[in-house]
Amino acid sequence: MEIKVLGPGCAKCRKTYKVVEKVVAENNIDASLDKVEDIVEMMSYNIITTPAVVVDGVVRIKGYVPTEAEVKKVLGL
């Protein structure tokens, strides 16, 4: 599983990354987790608001900091 957190590095983006990182670690998920701050790469996902969470190339969450429960749902847990 490939997970990307898209955002320019603002507080909400950093918090989103930490939430996703915690869920991945606590549930022993075999996934690569990347933080994407490159504006060109972010725009390739057609998002207007950040943070955004992309799972296997599909934008699943955008525009707000998700809860751990939301992340688990998106990851199929």
Phi, psi and omega per residue, in radians:
M1 nan 2.389 3.114
E2 -1.999 2.140 -3.137
I3 -2.091 2.314 3.089
K4 -2.222 2.401 3.012
V5 -1.890 2.056 -3.094
L6 -1.707 2.327 3.081
G7 2.956 2.693 -3.065
P8 -1.338 -0.023 3.128
G9 1.867 0.265 3.118
C10 -1.262 3.018 -3.108
A11 -1.053 -0.727 3.135
K12 -1.125 -0.657 -3.141
C13 -1.183 -0.740 3.108
R14 -1.118 -0.709 3.138
K15 -1.150 -0.721 3.105
T16 -1.042 -0.784 3.122
Y17 -1.019 -0.770 -3.119
K18 -1.127 -0.689 3.111
V19 -1.097 -0.843 -3.141
V20 -1.102 -0.773 3.127
E21 -1.019 -0.741 -3.130
K22 -1.127 -0.787 3.139
V23 -1.092 -0.760 3.135
V24 -1.081 -0.795 -3.106
A25 -1.186 -0.809 -3.080
E26 -1.170 -0.434 -3.103
N27 -1.863 0.195 3.110
N28 0.841 0.825 -3.130
I29 -1.435 2.301 3.089
D30 -1.439 1.646 -3.073
A31 -2.587 2.638 2.971
S32 -1.691 2.288 -3.104
L33 -2.042 2.127 -3.116
D34 -2.195 2.584 3.027
K35 -1.827 2.119 -3.107
V36 -1.889 2.028 3.122
E37 -1.986 -0.054 -3.134
D38 -1.324 2.081 -3.055
I39 -1.054 -0.660 -3.137
V40 -1.124 -0.778 3.122
E41 -1.154 -0.697 3.109
M42 -1.070 -0.723 -3.112
M43 -1.163 -0.422 3.124
S44 -1.155 -0.275 3.111
Y45 -1.657 0.088 3.113
N46 0.954 0.763 3.079
I47 -1.816 2.617 3.097
I48 -1.894 -0.584 -3.116
T49 -2.012 2.599 3.075
T50 -2.133 2.821 0.027
P51 -1.310 2.840 3.062
A52 -2.394 2.548 3.104
V53 -2.021 2.174 -3.122
V54 -1.993 2.205 3.127
V55 -2.059 2.072 -3.128
D56 0.861 0.775 3.042
G57 1.485 -0.010 -3.119
V58 -1.979 2.229 3.092
V59 -1.230 2.077 -3.083
R60 -1.878 -0.516 3.136
I61 -2.420 2.411 3.071
K62 -2.682 2.506 3.010
G63 1.597 -0.060 3.134
Y64 -2.724 2.895 3.090
V65 -1.484 2.058 -3.117
P66 -1.353 2.755 3.016
T67 -1.436 2.925 3.084
E68 -1.072 -0.666 -3.137
A69 -1.099 -0.703 3.114
E70 -1.134 -0.702 3.124
V71 -1.134 -0.747 3.112
K72 -1.047 -0.738 3.132
K73 -1.092 -0.770 -3.138
V74 -1.118 -0.601 -3.123
L75 -1.504 0.016 3.091
G76 1.376 0.497 3.137
L77 -1.695 nan nan
